[in-house]
Amino acid sequence: MSADTPLEITHVACDDDNGIIEISGGVFRGEVGSISTVDSVDGEAISISVELLQQNAVFTVLGPDDVVLSPVDETSLIMSLESGRRYRIAMGSLRGNPSYDLRLQVHGAPYDVG
């Protein structure tokens, strides 16, 4: 992705399809790939997973003010969401130029991540 290439940004919401969205893409080493945003209501949760041919892409969950909320270099995660917040899920590369399938599912309130 060059500086002239806009980032792919996808908004995810809890809807009739169980809030599931799948994004296929790629990311160049050292750059940020697609960014997904989630606006939450109290009690929602999100499941995030990434499928890879090689283990060379990861995601990071960022909360308001770009605070990192997930351990760095995740490949799967489920987390509770606070009401009225915007979360971002950003794809990144560990090495090479990986292709990935990112799956996001917003679980409606109330949802206990246990």
Stockholm file with secondary structure:
# STOCKHOLM 1.0

chainA/1-114         MSADTPLEITHVACDDDNGIIEISGGVFRGEVGSISTVDSVDGEAISISVELLQQNAVFTVLGPDDVVLSPVDETSLIMSLESGRRYRIAMGSLRGNPSYDLRLQVHGAPYDVG
#=GR chainA/1-114 SS CCTTSCCCEEEECCCTTTTEEEEEEECCTTSCCCEEEEECCTTCEEEEEEECSSSCEEEEEECGGGCBCSCSSBSEEEEECCTTCEEEEEEEESSSCCEEEEEEEEECSSCCCC
#=GC SS_cons         CCTTSCCCEEEECCCTTTTEEEEEEECCTTSCCCEEEEECCTTCEEEEEEECSSSCEEEEEECGGGCBCSCSSBSEEEEECCTTCEEEEEEEESSSCCEEEEEEEEECSSCCCC
//
